[in-house]
Amino acid sequence: MKIEGWLKFILDSLYDGILIADKNSTVLYVNSSYTRITGVPYEKIVGKSLRDVRPGARLPDVIRTGETLLRVPRKEGNCEYVVNMSPITVDGQIVGGISVVTEITDVYKLTEELKQSNLTLKKLKSHVKQIQKAKYTFDDIVSGDTVSENIKNTARRIAKTDCSVLIRGESGTGKELYAHAIHNESARKNEPFIALNCATLGPQLLESELFGYEEGAFTGAKKGGKVGLFEVANGGTVFLDEISEMDYNLQAKLLRVLQENTLRRVGGISEIPIDVRVIAATNKSLEKLIEEKKFREDLYYRINVVPIIIPPLRRRKGDIKPLVEFFLEKIRRKLKRRIDISGEALETLYNYNWPGNVRELENALEFAANMTDNFVIDSKHLPRVIQAASGNKVSNIKPMKEITRENEIIEIKKALLRYGNTVEGKKKAAKALGISLATLYNKLKQAK
């Protein structure tokens, strides 16, 4: 048996030490790495019996028994190494054996690096879990209106899936509250929940925050680079609020991350696998932004797998009373005194249009609570803009037929947002709603 040709060049190039012996345990070959690691010169071992040159050698036993030995520790002077030994067989017959020698310092170094890396990741994830937890559940979403109850029930079902969610609604309607609740109702509830407002950062900073960067990626980059929020949230959820404000070019990178489930840090070349659910929110019409070439259509379809549309407070006024009771209880705890509201003030709240939605309602009640002296909120204690808009008139009671028609239009608009406003989209919307296409057109015409 001889070692020759291209095989010898390959073996000579290996970093690990290689020794090959024949069936009589005579050494046929050692590479330069073997000499470097063991300190045994080539001429003093090749062509000689392994047992004569290296008493205690285990390879002859491997050749004799055919049993592989792994991770056998050896020491030569100050050099420690491990040896993996295997028999060489041809047509079922043992014709020799091979030893692969690895410096134990290399093994220790690799083990230590892996240990340190795992420790760093464990600490990082533990830290993130402590500070990045979803705060709210569906029990924290106060509702009394049928429309709101239906939305909550839909969101609960969606939470059990793992698909992307797009939450739409005016500012102050509670989009982030729903994002928290969906995460806490999902199988990812024990993993990180990270929220980021896309409108608060410029394109470059937002990219580095989301995807991280390598050392030297740009001027001012931290030594050692930075882990991005998608990596930190691995296994959990990333909530991208005001996604409509994301830079158009950055949207392409986000799309790729969502499609491939991998990311590349800024300045990096390697792909990092991730497992993250994305919940996005916007108070703008993404369809209009697509027409204006400000939002990518392919990203829109990627994040709009399941749309949740939260109507403004003026279209779900059944929520006003339970919300008032909820906020008054918060105010009582804060001011440490009893605060109530008169029937007249409650009617004033019902009459108002609430452009700032739930957030404005909470602020109005807190303002009024600080204006009253007798611990009862009256209309005169409410902000003047609310008084002026309502005119202190008792709201009209709507006929049930009108309420039903309004709710029908809300559901039709939700269906059209999902399937599109094209003829084909309207056909799908009508089918989903359980009505004919002609009925859908008639109801849209009545709503104008």
TAPE-V43909 format. One line per field, one symbol per residue. ss: DSSP state (2 for helix, 1 for strand, 0 for the rest). psi: psi as a letter, one per 20 degrees, with the letter a starting at -180 (. if undefined). burial: b if it has 16 or more other C-alpha atoms within 10 Angstrom, else e. Layout:
# TAPE-V43909
ss=???
psi=???
burial=???
This chain:
# TAPE-V43909
ss=0000022222222000111111000111110222222200022200001222200000222222200011111111001111111111110011111111111222222222222222222222222222200000022200000222222222222220000011111000002222222222000000001111100000222222222010000000000001002222000011111022200222222222222201100100000110001111110002222220000022222220011111002220022222222222222222200001102222222220000022222222222222200001102220022222220000000002222222222222222222200022222222222000222222222220
psi=pqorbhhhhghhiqhqqpppqaijkpphqqrhhgggghjoqgiihpirphhghnpiqihhhghghjpqpqlpprpocjpqrqpppqqpqpkippjarppoppphhgggggghggggghgghggghggghhimqphqrhhiopqiqhghgggggghgghhiajrqpopqrrpjikghghgggggiirijhjrqopppoiiiqrgghgghggirqqpjhrpipqpiapprhhghjpicpponqlhhippghhhhhgggghgikqrpqpjriqpoqqnppppqqqjrohghhghjkipphhhghhikgoppooqrhijliiigghgghghhhghghgilrpprprhghghghhiqimhjbhghgghghhghhiiqhjjpprhiiqqhhgghhhjkqpqqpqqhghgggghghghghghhhgirjrghhhghggghikrrhggghghhhhi.
burial=eeeeeeeeeebbeebbbbbbbbbebbbbbbbbbbbebbebeeeebbebbbeeeeeeebbbbbbbebeebeeeeeeeeeeebbbbbbbbeeeeebbbbbbbbbbbeeeeeeeeeeeeeeeeeeeebeebbeebbbebbbeeebbebebbeeebeebbebbeeeebbbbbbbbbbbbbbbbbbbbbbbebbebbbbbbbbbeeebeebbbbbbbbbbebeeeeeeebbbbbbbbbbbbbbbbbbbbbbbeeebebbbebbeeebbbbbebeeeeebebbbbbbbbbebbeeeeeebbbeebbebbbebbbbbbbbbbbbbbbbebbeebbeebeeeeeeebbbeebbbbbbbbbbbbbbbebbbebbbebbebeeeebbbbbbbeeebbeebebeeeeeeeeeeeeeeebbeebbbbbbbbbeeeebbbbbbeeeeeebeebeeeeeeee
